Every structure is written in structure tokens, then in C-alpha cells.
Amino acid sequence: MGLLDSLKAKLAPAKDKVSDLAQQHGGKVEHGLEKAARKVDEKTKGKYSDKIESGTGKAKEAIERLAHKDGGTPPPSAPPPTPPTA
């Protein structure tokens, strides 16, 4: 068994656990991401809004991929968060 095969075998239970947690608490995680993004955008006075929005979207997509390990089609993505008004 090669090194990568060995690592994959050892990490499989952790991946399953993370996937289960993402299924159970995905909404809470996404809410936390949105809240953090708003706070960072506020602190940077909107200077990095596009980058913050992009990163938040990618993080949400990753959560959705983790939550749907069964190979089913994930539900449609939520609309992107509205940037805070300055």
C-alpha cells in the first residue's frame, strides 16, 4: 500500500464525520460565514468587498460539497449575501 493510499484510509473516518457535521449544521456555518464577511467588510470600509464576497461564496460551495457526499445533486445555492451599506 502506498503512502497516499495509507493516508486516504486513515482520513476516511474524519471525512465522513466532517460531512455529517456539514449536513447537520450547514445552515449555522453559512450564517456564521455571512456574519463574519459583513464584519470584515465593515472593518475594511468596503475596500475588499468583491474579494470577501468571492471567498464567502467559495466557502459556502465547499460546505455544500461536503454536505452532499452521497453523490446526489445539491440544492440550488442561496443568493449571494448583500453587501452592507456604507
C-alpha positions in Angstrom: 0.0 0.0 0.0 1.4 3.3 -1.0 1.7 6.4 1.2 -1.3 8.1 -0.4 -3.5 5.0 0.0 -2.5 4.8 3.6 -3.3 8.4 4.2 -6.7 8.1 2.5 -7.6 5.1 4.6 -6.7 6.9 7.8 -8.5 10.1 6.9 -11.7 8.4 5.6 -13.4 8.4 9.0 -12.6 12.1 9.6 -14.0 13.0 6.2 -17.2 11.1 7.0 -17.5 12.9 10.3 -17.0 16.3 8.7 -19.5 15.5 6.0 -22.1 14.5 8.7 -21.4 17.7 10.6 -21.8 19.8 7.4 -25.2 18.1 6.7 -26.4 18.8 10.3 -25.1 22.3 10.8 -24.6 23.7 7.3 -27.1 26.5 7.8 -25.4 27.6 11.0 -22.0 27.6 9.3 -23.3 29.6 6.4 -24.9 32.1 8.8 -21.5 32.4 10.6 -19.7 33.0 7.3 -22.1 35.7 6.3 -21.8 37.4 9.7 -18.0 37.3 9.6 -18.0 38.6 6.0 -20.2 41.5 7.0 -17.9 42.4 9.9 -14.7 42.2 7.9 -16.3 44.3 5.1 -17.4 46.8 7.7 -13.9 46.9 9.3 -12.2 47.4 5.9 -14.8 50.0 4.9 -15.8 48.1 1.7 -12.3 48.2 0.2 -12.2 44.4 -0.3 -15.9 43.7 -0.8 -15.5 41.8 -4.0 -12.8 39.6 -2.6 -14.8 39.0 0.6 -17.9 38.1 -1.4 -15.9 35.7 -3.6 -14.3 34.0 -0.7 -17.6 33.6 1.2 -19.2 32.1 -1.9 -16.4 29.6 -2.3 -16.6 28.6 1.3 -20.3 28.1 1.0 -19.8 25.9 -2.0 -17.3 23.8 -0.2 -19.7 23.3 2.7 -22.4 22.2 0.2 -20.0 19.8 -1.4 -19.1 18.3 2.0 -22.7 18.0 3.0 -23.7 16.1 -0.2 -21.2 13.3 -0.1 -23.9 10.8 -1.3 -23.5 12.0 -4.9 -26.9 13.5 -5.1 -27.4 16.9 -6.6 -27.0 19.6 -4.1 -29.8 22.1 -3.6 -29.6 25.4 -5.5 -27.2 27.8 -3.9 -28.6 30.6 -1.8 -28.4 34.0 -3.3 -25.1 35.8 -2.5 -25.1 37.9 0.6 -26.0 41.5 0.1 -23.0 43.8 0.8 -23.5 46.1 3.8 -24.3 49.7 3.1 -21.6 52.1 3.9 
